[in-house]
């Protein structure tokens, strides 16, 4: 479905994507994970033909992206993180507009709008202006717009950002259901539990490189689940780096998060005492954290990453 | 595709009451107010200048001079009791434009070969030079008439034939000169409506900048444009999707404003607008103006970062183009250098085109240059906007 070979993208002197190789098969839900600035959005934008790249080859549906962009776009859709819709149009007007500009008409229009509406449970909201919908309802409309061309390949960029847990669950169920229709999904998110819940495969990006790609179950099976993550109430970047120099097993994830691999009671006690000595308030300590999160933190913690 | 874009723009505009007010109600009110306010300036039916006379001569001659001045409809005599310098100064501070003093002995001095000034004219400080010239001319004319009468009286006993001829030559001032305004009937004048409507149509058309840039920036900021781009909508198609609805909106504006000039202004006592001789020319100029206004709007929308920036910049540009282009102050009131400067404003090109049609009664051929210049200007701005938008979208902005 998607084949990426040696993809390179740089902005002036900054390398955004560094020789990316990735293959995604039909009917797969791939979670694209990475810290901020890792290159997730750049990769998705390139796959949608929104930005150019300097080197490499990309094929989607067996078609070269550079030459067959229009044909590829007709069979795929992109749901951006922002709510790309019109607040002053009703739900139905939004759907009809985005269908109209894709030249979807007549019977196909009715069928595809009905499908997008029913999958996203928008039936009672059709006459409501988008501007007065709740955050979750807007997110559902945002997703519905992406279904209007009945795509085989769907890209979702953080589709659940900033919404309540109930709406999130509903949206995740909807996206998971696309697999039953044989659709392929590329899903970027910061929420590890979401990825664990819906994705078959995971690709972890860090500083423009794919540092791990594979089946989620296999990756989790390999990963030990006995790491400890300590979240702090406030940022203490300088103090944490000083502590990390003294205690080799302490890894600084960001200014308010540190992690330890398989600490014993004495080692953990020493770290907690050191934090107390530095008058650093602890928000929470998580033992045996979500496996994917632990893997993610481990893989991306070589630098001072913002998770 | 265009149908969807057209419908979307119309719905968005229809639901934005402020934009509707800016596009349709504001220029209509401008036309109504300016046509009625300037009716007298262009019409000539009401006195524009007020004056008082201090008549220390009090003779038949001074009375004749006053009657002659009153025969000019643009002048109105006020019976102000002015007996001292303080009253004179107070009267000229807002109440009166002029005070004409007729010293004693006017009748005798009229026919003296060398005489001192016959009259004294005090002038308020805000009186324009052309108004002063008008009054001076009237006074000189009045004195010449009095002198002719004197000469006629003196000649009558000796040369009755000549005196009779002189009497026969007396005539109403309006009969002496036949006035014909360019492209109008004899003694017909361009009305304030005919002058105002073109100006405010041009100004109103450029107000599409505000709603258009607001919608466009929201589309950019909310990534709706990016989404459309991912749906195979290219920048030229996107711009075409904006052009079509706003050209229609501009045409609705033009005909609505013309309707205000024809039907509404007369209801409020103003003169009705007449259309001129070329509907085709009218379409050509208004299409050129549409392109220029839409090009300006889209360029502002792609360069500004926020809606607030776009509306502020758009408003300022609109007012500046209007001021420079002769919309707010008619071009003929401006100095020579300012008149030259008007040529840089597209509003001036559009206004000249409309004036050719509405005021000068010209046809489509006369407005080809203005229409093409406006269209070229708009196309140039659209091209620049397209290049900037493409570059921004490629950078993910």
Interface residues (C-beta under 8 A of the other chain):
Chain A: X11 X41 X42 X45 X48 X49 X50 X51 X52 X70 X73 X74 X77 X78 X80 X81 X82 X83 X84 X85 X86 X88 X89 X93 X96 X97 X98 X99 X100 X101 X102 X103 X145 X149
Chain B: X1 X3 X4 X5 X7 X8 X11 X12 X15 X16 X221 X222 X223 X224 X226 X227 X228 X229 X230 X231 X232 X233 X241 X393 X394 X395 X396
